[in-house]
């Protein structure tokens, strides 16, 4: 499995031709260790390794939990068809961009408020300094 400069995941040829291969590739793509995934699933590490090496297969309930943890579709995990690691649907990509735009607009608005508040503070300080200087000049 390789990550491109753009963050896309490219699986090595043949890496996803079995359930175990897809499971291993998805776990690595998610950056989760065997130990961490086994703990999340409540299974022993050797059980997870047996699944990844196709010596055994997880029950359906575990398969669904695996897909959820790894952010992949259960169909991809079972057959290689559907949404696998690093794949993003157009709808999910659009939603992610909308969320980012909303966050940026919020930051932009907050920046405008901060600039305005700072400008008011500068004017207030400038006015105080001028008054002080005027009072000092009058006093002399």
C-alpha positions as CSV (number, residue, x, y, z in Angstrom):
1,X,0.0,0.0,0.0
2,X,1.3,3.5,-0.9
3,X,0.1,7.0,-0.1
4,X,0.4,9.5,-2.9
5,X,1.3,13.2,-2.4
6,X,-2.4,13.9,-2.4
7,X,-3.2,11.5,0.4
8,X,-4.9,8.9,-1.8
9,X,-4.2,5.3,-0.9
10,X,-3.1,3.0,-3.6
11,X,-3.2,-0.7,-2.7
12,X,-0.4,-2.9,-3.9
13,X,-1.7,-5.2,-6.7
14,X,-3.2,-8.3,-5.2
15,X,-3.3,-6.9,-1.7
16,X,-7.0,-6.7,-1.7
17,X,-7.9,-10.0,-3.4
18,X,-9.0,-11.8,-0.2
19,X,-10.9,-10.8,2.9
20,X,-7.7,-11.0,5.0
21,X,-5.8,-8.9,2.5
22,X,-8.5,-6.2,2.4
23,X,-8.7,-6.3,6.2
24,X,-4.9,-5.9,6.6
25,X,-4.8,-3.1,3.9
26,X,-7.7,-1.2,5.5
27,X,-6.1,-1.5,9.0
28,X,-2.8,-0.2,7.7
29,X,-4.6,2.6,5.7
30,X,-6.4,3.6,8.9
31,X,-3.1,3.7,10.8
32,X,-4.3,1.3,13.4
33,X,-2.0,-1.3,15.0
34,X,-3.0,-5.0,15.3
35,X,-3.0,-4.6,19.0
36,X,-5.2,-1.5,19.0
37,X,-7.7,-3.0,16.6
38,X,-7.8,-6.3,18.5
39,X,-8.5,-4.4,21.7
40,X,-11.3,-2.3,20.1
41,X,-12.9,-5.5,18.9
42,X,-12.4,-7.4,22.1
43,X,-10.4,-10.2,20.4
44,X,-6.9,-11.6,20.8
45,X,-4.2,-10.3,18.5
46,X,-3.6,-13.8,17.1
47,X,-7.3,-14.0,16.2
48,X,-7.0,-10.8,14.2
49,X,-3.8,-12.0,12.6
50,X,-5.6,-15.2,11.6
51,X,-8.3,-13.1,9.9
52,X,-5.7,-11.0,8.1
53,X,-3.8,-14.1,6.9
54,X,-7.1,-15.9,5.8
55,X,-6.6,-18.7,8.3
56,X,-10.1,-17.9,9.6
57,X,-12.9,-15.4,9.1
58,X,-14.7,-13.1,11.5
59,X,-18.3,-13.5,12.4
60,X,-20.7,-11.2,10.7
61,X,-21.1,-9.0,13.8
62,X,-17.3,-8.6,14.0
63,X,-17.1,-7.9,10.3
64,X,-19.6,-5.1,10.6
65,X,-17.7,-3.7,13.6
66,X,-14.4,-3.9,11.7
67,X,-15.9,-2.0,8.8
68,X,-17.2,0.7,11.1
69,X,-13.9,1.1,12.9
70,X,-11.8,1.1,9.7
71,X,-14.2,3.5,7.8
72,X,-14.9,1.1,5.0
73,X,-18.0,-0.5,3.7
74,X,-18.7,-4.1,4.8
75,X,-19.3,-4.9,1.2
76,X,-15.8,-3.9,0.3
77,X,-14.4,-5.9,3.1
78,X,-16.2,-9.0,2.0
79,X,-16.0,-8.7,-1.8
80,X,-13.6,-5.8,-2.7
81,X,-16.6,-3.9,-4.2
82,X,-17.7,-0.6,-2.7
83,X,-16.0,2.0,-0.6
84,X,-12.6,0.9,0.5
85,X,-9.8,2.7,2.4
86,X,-9.0,6.1,1.2
87,X,-11.9,6.2,-1.2
88,X,-14.4,9.0,-0.7
89,X,-17.7,9.3,-2.4
90,X,-18.6,12.5,-4.2
91,X,-21.3,13.2,-1.5
92,X,-18.9,12.7,1.4
93,X,-16.3,14.9,-0.4
94,X,-18.9,17.6,-1.0
95,X,-20.0,17.4,2.7
96,X,-16.3,17.7,3.8
97,X,-15.7,20.7,1.7
98,X,-19.0,22.3,2.9
99,X,-17.9,21.8,6.5
100,X,-14.5,23.3,5.8
101,X,-16.1,26.3,4.0
102,X,-18.4,26.9,7.0
103,X,-15.4,26.7,9.3
104,X,-13.4,29.2,7.2
105,X,-16.4,31.6,7.0
106,X,-16.7,31.5,10.8
107,X,-13.0,32.2,11.2
108,X,-13.2,35.0,8.7
109,X,-16.1,36.6,10.5
110,X,-14.3,36.3,13.8
111,X,-11.2,37.9,12.3
112,X,-13.4,40.8,11.1
113,X,-14.8,41.2,14.6
114,X,-11.2,41.2,16.1
115,X,-10.0,43.7,13.5
116,X,-12.9,46.0,14.3
117,X,-12.4,45.7,18.0
118,X,-8.7,46.4,17.7
119,X,-9.3,49.4,15.5
120,X,-11.7,50.8,18.2
121,X,-9.1,50.2,20.8
122,X,-6.4,52.0,18.8
123,X,-8.7,55.0,18.3
124,X,-9.5,55.0,22.1
125,X,-5.8,54.8,23.0
126,X,-4.9,57.5,20.4
127,X,-7.6,59.8,21.8
128,X,-6.4,59.2,25.4
129,X,-2.8,60.0,24.4
130,X,-3.8,63.1,22.6
131,X,-5.8,64.3,25.6
132,X,-2.9,63.6,27.9
133,X,-0.5,65.4,25.7
134,X,-3.0,68.4,25.4
135,X,-3.3,68.5,29.2
136,X,0.5,68.3,29.6
137,X,0.9,71.2,27.2
138,X,-1.7,73.3,28.9
139,X,-0.2,72.6,32.3
140,X,3.2,74.0,31.1
